[in-house]
Amino acid sequence: MAVCYEGIRIINIYAPSGAEKRREREAFYNTEVPTLLPPIPAEILLAGDFNCVLSQADNTGHGKIQ
């Protein structure tokens, strides 16, 4: 979702979550996110839930919820 307000582009994203959606998340970042970014330099406020883990050490989930 994106909107321009008083010259600032406000972008809120929610990436697909879960290990099983890795390809879907990659496609989201490669196809959807670029369409939300302006083609020329602009003031941007980017927020949301990126659902990214940079390192396995940052992963706290156990994979199964009962």
C-alpha positions as CSV (number, residue, x, y, z in Angstrom):
1,M,0.0,0.0,0.0
2,A,1.3,3.5,-0.8
3,V,0.1,7.0,-0.7
4,C,1.5,10.5,-1.2
5,Y,0.9,13.0,1.5
6,E,2.3,16.5,1.4
7,G,5.2,15.5,-0.9
8,I,6.1,12.4,1.2
9,R,5.5,8.9,-0.2
10,I,4.3,6.6,2.6
11,I,4.7,2.9,1.9
12,N,3.5,0.1,4.1
13,I,4.3,-3.4,3.1
14,Y,3.5,-6.9,4.5
15,A,5.6,-9.6,3.0
16,P,4.5,-13.2,3.0
17,S,5.7,-15.1,6.1
18,G,6.9,-18.6,6.8
19,A,9.7,-20.8,5.4
20,E,7.3,-22.4,3.0
21,K,6.6,-19.0,1.3
22,R,10.3,-18.2,0.6
23,R,9.8,-18.1,-3.2
24,E,6.6,-16.1,-2.8
25,R,8.4,-13.6,-0.5
26,E,11.3,-13.3,-3.0
27,A,8.8,-12.7,-5.9
28,F,7.1,-10.1,-3.7
29,Y,10.4,-8.2,-3.2
30,N,11.4,-8.5,-6.9
31,T,8.0,-7.6,-8.5
32,E,5.6,-5.9,-6.0
33,V,7.9,-3.6,-3.9
34,P,9.6,-1.9,-6.9
35,T,6.2,-0.8,-8.2
36,L,5.6,1.0,-5.0
37,L,8.8,3.0,-5.1
38,P,8.8,6.3,-7.0
39,P,10.9,6.4,-10.3
40,I,12.6,9.6,-9.2
41,P,14.3,10.4,-5.9
42,A,11.7,11.5,-3.3
43,E,11.0,11.7,0.4
44,I,9.9,8.2,1.5
45,L,8.6,6.7,4.7
46,L,8.9,2.9,4.4
47,A,7.4,0.7,7.1
48,G,5.7,-2.7,7.5
49,D,6.4,-6.3,8.3
50,F,9.3,-7.4,6.1
51,N,9.2,-11.0,7.4
52,C,12.9,-11.4,6.8
53,V,15.5,-13.1,8.9
54,L,19.1,-12.2,8.0
55,S,20.8,-14.9,10.0
56,Q,19.6,-18.3,11.3
57,A,20.7,-17.1,14.8
58,D,17.9,-14.5,14.5
59,N,15.3,-17.1,14.0
60,T,13.4,-17.9,17.2
61,G,10.6,-20.1,15.8
62,H,10.4,-23.8,16.3
63,G,8.4,-24.5,13.1
64,K,5.4,-26.4,14.7
65,I,2.6,-24.9,16.7
66,Q,0.2,-27.4,18.4
